[in-house]
Amino acid sequence: MKNNPQRLILLVLSWLLVMGCAGVVAQIPESIRPMVDIAQKTGAKALEASQELSDSEEYYLGRGVAARILSQYPLSQDQVLNTYVNQVGQTVAQKSTRPTPYRGYHFAVLESSTPNSFACPGGFILVTKGMIKACENEDQLAAVLAHEVAHVAHRDGLSAISQARWTEVATTAGTEAAKHYGGALGQLLSRFEGSINDVFKTVIVNGYSRAAEEEADRAGVEILKRAGYNPAAMTAILTAMSSKGGSGGILGTHPDIRDRQDNIKIIAQEDNTGMEPARTKRFRALKP
């Protein structure tokens, strides 16, 4: 049978796990020592796969997901609008149950006419110009951002990413093997690309679970109350989105809007603060 370096890597990994790494590596022939190195690194990733992500790990994973989104949707070059969205976003974020994730929250506007918004793990929140345009006032924009902040606060993104952490094990093996052997082994990475894409689709394209979305709505309403925004803005923006019809954007990645409205109807009517004219004026001056 022809030697298969990929299989040898897995066999070496299995051997190390059975025999234990201490005191045996020195006995490994030089010809397969690189495989041992790969197996050891992969074994470390396998061990980490069963552990909860730290705040810093969540941050770097979220940054990677955000980068994937930005590769599809260009970042708006309107610095005034980006600054404004960050100001509103930071205001609601500080009233969430997780006001200070690792390296804080980061908000940005995407050049897309499709109404949508994305919450990436670690505090990266992206909103399209189409979503801002769908809002009638700052309170509704705050509601959109509060909903996404709630996803971050609840670490909803990790429910998808943590299930795919074994992909990182395989990717590590492929990357390290490619460094040592090159050529055909460089194709290892492509074997796992489908799994990596699955993670991206779960978080960004398919959306979070119905339960996660409903909880984010409820938490978003509470954030709006604490931040001084009108909690009824959450139902108002949901109504606005529902009236648009269609199935793209946020309508394609979120549960039925009527169900979401029923979920928050009572709590959104409590402590209705009304819209502040100054906020509405500021919003209309910057609305795309």
Secondary structure by P-SEA (a helix, b strand, c coil): ccccaaaaaaaaaaaaaaaccccccccccccaaaaaaaaaaaaaaaaaccccccaaaaaaaaaaaaaaaaaccccccaaaaaaaaaaaaaaaaaacccccccccccccccccccccccccccbbbbbcaaaaaacccaaaaaaaaaaaaaaaaaaaaaaaaaaaaaaaaaaaaaaaaaaccccccccccccaaaaaaaaaaaaccccccaaaaaaaaaaaaaaaaaaccccaaaaaaaaaaaaaccccccccccccaaaaaaacccccccccccccaaaaaaaaaccc
